Amino acid sequence: MQELRESQNDIHREARLLLRAARVASLAVLEEDYPSIALVTPAVTLDGGVVLLLSQLSAHTRALDRDGRCALMVSGPAEERNPQTSPRLSLVCDAVRSEDAADRARYLAVHPYAGFYAGFGDFGMYRLSTIAARYVGGFARAASLDVERLAPVTVALRDEAAAAAAMAAVNAGQGGRLDRIAREQGGDGSGWQVIALDPDGYDLAREDVVLRVAFAHGLRTYADFTSQIG
């Protein structure tokens, strides 16, 4: 089981932070007996699932419809001049179409610009279920991961209603604090709101700008959210 007090250098925690912060990824699919790769823009649900908004006009989407086996890679900035010092996470997945309104809502919360075309008839949501994962935390630091530890496994941390209530409480009573946090993260202006929350961090949004903020320590319950940002 996922420990509630994971160490700061826990490789599973590093992988989750990287994945939840990712706004762009490489998606590999099987197309006519050969692999093909495309740039995609992922979002991660509270339960750790990856969701994508894809167009049927794209070859990689049609390939997924024929064969849902795929792989996704996200990466972070290199720590040194050598690009191999960049952290990266590779996921082996099965992809299926999703009609879940919550998946669409999560995606559009993190990628608000996509609201312009999300309703077009050729676009649809896809959910990726991870079956294997490999994390490289920099040069000569790599490991295969326990997939279950990429998602919250306690009942309290899978509670969507509790997460929504915690966001509402913070948005209603901590507006000034949220604006200060946004400025610390490179944002400007006022009126920032929490639009997504999970055990590892949260997303702040103002207009079409979204900032990812990681917790110094993972949440035990969503009731702890207020104290984490206080």
ABEGO torsion letter per residue (X at the ends): XBBABBBAABAAAAAAAAAAABABBBBBBBBGGBBBBBBBBBBBBAAGBBBBBBBAABAAAAAAAABABBBBBBBBBBABABAAABBBBBBBBBBBBBABAAAAAAAAAABAAAAAAAABAABBBBBBBBABBBBBAEBGBBBBBBAAAABBABAAAABAAAAAAAAAAAAAAAAAAAAAAAAAAGBBEBGBBBABBBAAEBBBBBEABBBBBBBABBBABAAAAAAAAX
